[in-house]
């Protein structure tokens, strides 16, 4: 049997090509089903804000309001109203002066900002902290011995506990009280447009002791005197002596 080698070779080649084609199609189908992630390139975007600052702009100063005993800022930026309109180099050269401001006392003061040869003046208002509201104040009735000094402590006049912020606003009027003369006197306390009235009694301790001693003496004398009975004629002379002692005791009480 004669073998045709050329025909066999062609058949083998066709078969190989067929198998190769089938493999390629399969691989292509598989690759189509796979999700291939491509790297994402990050792009950095810089946003440049357009500056509104002007080199020739001048500072406009604020009016500063603070409470008594509050510290003042030392940053010049806190005193300029149009901070965004000024160039940074201008701000660096501005100098702040608050030496005329007394933060410990209520009032209106001036501060100054200097830039090159120019000086700008602003106002600082130092205000008292708003006093608390007190619905009612109860005053004490005070007794003082003749010649004594009037109390200086606010708690000696007012029953309630008063907040520290309110003590500075309370006014006590003692002008009608005379501690050198016995009597009853009125004093007043005013706070937030309200006036309260209290009483101060001035007494003489020595005078009261004298009256009590005489009263005691009078009671003792009355206790020792026996009731007088109507004497008979024969006893008249014996009754004269105790009657005379009784009259003398009554005269001492009157004196």
C-alpha positions, 0 to 999 in steps of 0.5 A: 500500500502506497502512503501519500505523505503529502496528504498526511502532512496536510491533514496534520497541519489542518488539524493543528490549525483547527486546534489552535483556532479553537484555543484562541477563541476560548482564551478570547472568550475568557479574557472578555469575561474578566474585568481588567482594572486599569490604574487611575492617575491622580491629578492634583489641582491647586486652586489659587484664590485671587487676593483682594488685598491692596498695597495702598489700602489703609486700616479701618479700626474697630470699636472694642467693648470689654468688661472690667478686669478683662484682658485686652488682646495684643494681636493687631489683627483683632483691632482692624475691621478691613483685615482682608483688604490689607496686604500681609506686609502692611499688617506686619509693619502695623504696631499696636499701642493700648497703654492708655486703656485701663481695664480695671476701671469703667470708661472710654479709652483710646488705642492707637495703631501706627503704620510707617508715619501714620497713626490711627486711633480707635476706641475701647469701651470698658463696661461694668458687668451687668449686675444680677437681678435681686427681687427683694432685699430684707433689712435688719433692725439694728441695736447699737449702744450710745456712742458706738460706730456704725457697722461697715459690713454690708451683711450687717444691714442685709439679711440675704446673701448678696452676689459680689457683682451686686455689692458695688451697685448697692448704696446705703444711706446712714445720714439720718442716724445719730449714734451720739443721741438715744433714739430710733432712726431709719436708714435706707438701702437702694439697688436697681431703682428700688429703695428699702428702709430699715431701723437703727435703735440707739440706747443708753446702757447706763440709763437702763441699768439705773432705772432697773436698780430703782425699780428693784429697790422700790419693789424691795421697799414695798415688800418689807412694809406691812399693811397698815391697819386702823390703829386704836387710840392706845396703839397710835404712838406705836404705828407712827414709826413704820408709817414714816418709813413707808413715806420715805421709800415712796419719795426715793422712787419719785426722785 
